[in-house]
Amino acid sequence: MKKIFQLICLFLVISCSNKKNNSEKELSHEVVEKDIYFAINMVLNDMEKTEMMEGNKDSYLVDKLSMPSYIDENRVLKKRIDSIYSGDFSFINTQLNQWKDLKLIQDSIKFKKLISSDLLKNMINQNAEDRKSAFIVNYQKKFGKKYFYRLSIPIFSRDKRIFLVDINFLNGGGSYIYKWKKNKWIHYQISDWSS
């Protein structure tokens, strides 16, 4: 009887140890590709809802993510973002370096068709006086009037309950914060721009 009791105790200790290891893996602070696609598809889902309400739908998403605008361009926004992420620059930089060359895969994207960033670059006429207008003409020849979006690399907080993403379109864009709050994701715009 004593040996059976010892075996049961050993089994329980091993079982509890495995559960602890599995829960630690689930709480990993590492941002993985699955997290990136989760964020992108959440943003695209929100955009889809807005587009349907407005009666407008742009079909394409650029297959390469951009750097978030606050990294280089906007010092006021950078301070605001830094406060949200508690100044955790090393974690932010790790994410940026890890995902800067990610090429999106169509099978992992919902709601939009991917369009090649290289193809778009080739449509820019560097010699044109008005490059934007020349680009639009070249683009419309190939794709008509269905335009595209470009998203930035989603930047997650360590607990993955917050992420920042930029949504860019032909005439502007904005920066958005997504937060897990009260068992659902909410988002709000923190900046916008036009071109």
Buried (B, 14 or more C-beta within 10 A) or exposed (E): EEEEEEEEEEEEEEEEEEEEEEEEEEEEEEBEEEBBBBBBBBBBEBBBEEBEEEEEBBBBBBBBBBBBBBBEEBEEBBEBBBEBBEEEEEBBEBBBEBBEEBEBEEEBBEBBEBBEBEEBEEBEBEEEEEEEEBBBEBBEEEBEEBBBBBBBBBBBBBEBEBBBBBBBBBEEBBBBBBBBEEEEBEBEEBBEBEE
